[in-house]
Amino acid sequence: MAKMLAFVDIFVDSPSMDDVVEALSRIPNIEELYEVTGEFDIVTLVSAADIEEFRDILKNKILKIKGIKSTVSAMVLHTHKGPRFNGDSKPRVSGR
């Protein structure tokens, strides 16, 4: 069964950026992690088995990291192109 994917955009207290990136990189469900310019400070791609697991990752792992101010999430509905696209409507997610 394919896992769900969500982009989680993260606002960070600037002095905490390096510590936040380090802590996020240790969360196995974070498939991709980018420090970016623009409205957000960090953009991540998070995989989860279902919405309950995603909620747990967001609430009990990501939002507990010191230096994270807030997040904005967007669930992936369909992949049209990208490294996880395998030709059908299901995203390809690296195994655990």
N, C-alpha and C positions, 0 to 999 in steps of 0.2 A: 504494500500500500504506500502511495506517495505521501511524503510529509508536506505540511503546509509551510509556506514561506511568508515572511513579513519584513518589510523595510522598517527599521526603527531609527528615527532621526533623534539625535540627542543634543541637548543644550548642556554645556559644561562650564563650571567656574574656571576661568582661564588659568589661574595658577595650578589647578589640579589636572590639567590636560594629560600630562605624561602618566600620572598615577591611574587615571581613568582608563586610558588606552591599555595600559598593562593589565588592569583588572578585567576589562572586557575581553582581552585576548585569551584569557584563561577560561572563559565560558565556552564549553564545547558546542553549544547550539548556535553560536555566532559563526556563520559560514564566511562572511566577509566583513571587513572593518576598515573604514576610510576616515581619515581626518580631512575635512573639506572647508572650503570658503563658502560664504553665503549666509543664509539664514540660520543654519544649524552648524554645530561644531564637528559632529561625528555622524556618519551614516553607516548603519550596519544592516546586514541581511541575516535574519534569524530563522532557523528551521525548528519546527515542532511537530509532534505527532498529531496534535489537535489543538483546539482553542484553549482547552484547560491547561495543557502543558505550556502553551505560549503565555497565558496569564501568569503561571507560576514563574516562568523565566523572567518576565518583565517585572513582576511585583517583588519577587524574593531574591532575584540575582541582580538584574540591571539597576533597578531603582534603589537598591541598598548600597550601591557604590558611592562612597564619599566623593563629592565634587560634581555629581550629576544633578542638575537643577530640574530638568523635565524631559519628557520624550513625546514624540508624535509617531504613531504607527500607521502603516498602510499595508493591508493584506494583499498578497499577490493572488489575483483571480485567474490569470492565464498568462503563460509565457509564450511570446511570439518569436523571440530571438534572444540568444544569450548562451552562456556556458552551460546552463542547466537544461537547455532545450533539446529534447530527444525526438522530435518529430510528431509527438502527440500532445495532448493538452495537459499532461502531467509533468511537473518539474522533476528533474533529476537532482537528487540531493546526495552529497557524499555520505557514505556509510559510517556508522558509529560502532 
